Amino acid sequence: FGPAFTSIGTQVYSMPEDPLTAQCKVVDQLQSGQIYVLVTRGEYCCAVFGELFATAVQKRGGEGVLLDGYARDLKALKKMKFPLFYKGRDPRTSKGRCEINECQVPVTLGGVTIHPGDYIFGDLDGVVVIPKDSVDEILEDSFLTVEKENSVREKLQDGVSLQEFIPQSGQFKVPVFIKISGYRSPRANRSCSVLALLNVWDSPEFLICSILCKSLRAENLQKNI
């Protein structure tokens, strides 16, 4: 969970004079607490993230990576317990195939526009993009939803019937503000967009905001165990 540091990688068709130099300059700008968001232009023809760059992100205090592209060194990344959401895997390096040379600009991932500083939340259930100017309100509403769900759970554990909580509409009487396209705050005309990507990191330690994710749940997430 943290603000987005956005970047763009573009497919290339020849080996540059200094491969990976531009990507190193981009990653070196990452600040502590940020989420590195990388979107690729062109075909998914190689891995654009791996163990060495993960080590650099981790040592700079980055909270994780949201990757619209392929990754590699997955065994090492799991050993590092590195929080990475990615689209697929490929053993090929990005040298001569993709150059990452733009950063801190709006990017689009899965139809969702992510601005620098928008908040990214992700765990085993999925990834949510929260507009930076409404993050406090959305978090407040989310925790209220969790409190009401906790109340329902306690009553169900006491043997109360589900029918007391689900009217004919088929919805819970508590406000679970989930849509297939994302989360919408009941008090703000803003929504959080849900992204479905692969998650390489399966560890309870990543659930630092798990209480929030009960009300920000992505559907149909593919997970790499």
C-alpha positions, 0 to 999 in steps of 0.5 A: 500500500502506497503512492504510485511512482509511474513509468512507461516501457516501450518496445524496441527492435534493436540493441541500444548503446547503453541497454538498461541505463534509462531504466536504472535512472528511472528506478533510482528516482523511486522514493521510500514508501512508493509503489513502482508502477510500470506499463509497457507499450507494444507487445509483451515480448520479454521480462521487464522486471526481475531479481536485480531491479527488485533488489534495487526497489527494495533497498530504496524502500519501495513497497512493491511493484505493479507491472503491466508486463512480464517478470522473471526470476520468480523463484528469487522474488518469492524467496525475497517475499517481494510484493509483485503483481504482474501479467505473466512470465518470460525468461528473456531479458528486456535488453534490445526489446524494451526501453523504460525511459519515461516516469511520473506521467499518467499511465493506463493499466487494464483500462484504468488511468493511474496518476503519479501519487494515486494510492495502490493497494494490493494483497492476495485478493487483488489490486485497487487504485485509489485516487489520491485526492479522495484516499482518506475518505475512501479509507474511512468508508472502507473501515466502516464497512468492515466494522459492519461486516464484523457485526454481521459475522458475529451474529452469523456465528451466534446462529442468526439466519442469513435471511435476516441480513439479505433482503429480496434484492439479494444484497446484504443490508450492510453497505458492501460497496463492491462493483465488478469494475471497482469500489465506489465511495457512497459519499464521493463521486469517485471510484477505486478501480480493481485490477486483476493481475498475477501475484507472486508473493504469497505471505501473510506479512503482506496483509498489512491492510487486510482489513481494508481489502475486505471492502476492496475485493477484486474478483477473478484474480489469478494468483501464482502460488 
